[in-house]
Amino acid sequence: MTVKGTYFQNDAEKPLVYGDVEISNVKRQRLRGEELKEGVLCEPVIIGFCGTDNELMRMGSEGLMTPKFPEGQNRLINGHEGIVWVPSENRFAIVLIRGGDSYDPTRYTEDETYFEYGCDKADGLFADKQYFNPDMLLPIPDGYVHDGKLDLEFAKRMVFPDPFACMLFQLERMEDLGSAHNFRVAMKKYKCEEAKAREIAKEETFARTVIFGLGTTGMFIGDLIKKAHPEAKILFVARSDVDSPKVSFALKQANAEYLQNNFATEEECAKAIIEKMGGRATLFIGVSGNAVESRIAFEHKVLGCNGVYNSFSLGPKITFDTMPFGFENHLILGSINFRQDHMEKAIEMLAQSNYNEIVALIDRDEFAKDPIDAYKNKIYNKQAPMKTAVIWNKKYINC
């Protein structure tokens, strides 16, 4: 079937193209042990743009996209955030992006495989129609469809379940690992049994949290940490102006503090972070996409003894001196996944949120006319809104 859509390809001049693209119904499985199922034909309704899309466009311009293409194809239809209409079931759905031959998509191993709609080995949402595994079409909450159409503000919130689910997984990982990392210290310090010590250690992991970088992922994890651990002290560090709408919104969501990184040196920045926090960090989360984050944490000693470092940036290398690293007993974790239960919880939480306020819309015709220009000058430039989405099919939206 031929449809209109956008797709990535290996091309130095045109890594992203809008036009006719052939889609096919490939059998896929949600988890190991489940049967391969043909996809259900869906119509994408609203789609969000993710930083991953921008990274994939860069990869295409450098000829690096081949491992990401679906089998037998030389292109990838992108898009992994949004809502689709399922004509055969007369309902709206949110696509669970990650699946494959694995028991747990957050822990796939060497003999297991995975795919991600719109990101890796499977075509995504940026097309007039697309096939998706029927088990991966998650229902939306009741109350947001009127006269067969989605409420616009609800639809805008639903471009976030994918990254929000990622952050729910990050919270889970930090709680699990932070508790395991330090509970024996808590047993001695508070003279308590193991179960109690694990709870104390989990809470203390977030005592002084530095989030280095302030995109949507940084904002989400700050929000989630504060909801789960109200006593946590959270500091966002980023380059944005203190009075920018992005910073104001993030600080309100997470009840956090902010430090603008406009320092002449990394050393000055690190010193200011420690002063602002009242001590070295118990937890350092890197979401800036820049290698400076690990240098601030390790070389300049922002991360304290027994501290946890969560690397959520794609691209930069983490470096550390093994001598202080070992003696200060740091723990580094890195994983960028989520499970279906994370996605379902994200949908539920986002439906009640005000994250629609940070979503701006770009007209489909404007985007389709020159998608590369739209990416560079509207969606991902320094003046861009925190999140951009496109209404792909207006007949399903109450505008």
Summary of the structure (lengths in Angstrom):
residues: 399
radius of gyration: 21.7
end to end distance: 29.7
largest distance: 67.4
contacts: 1358
relative contact order: 0.14
helix: 38%
strand: 25%
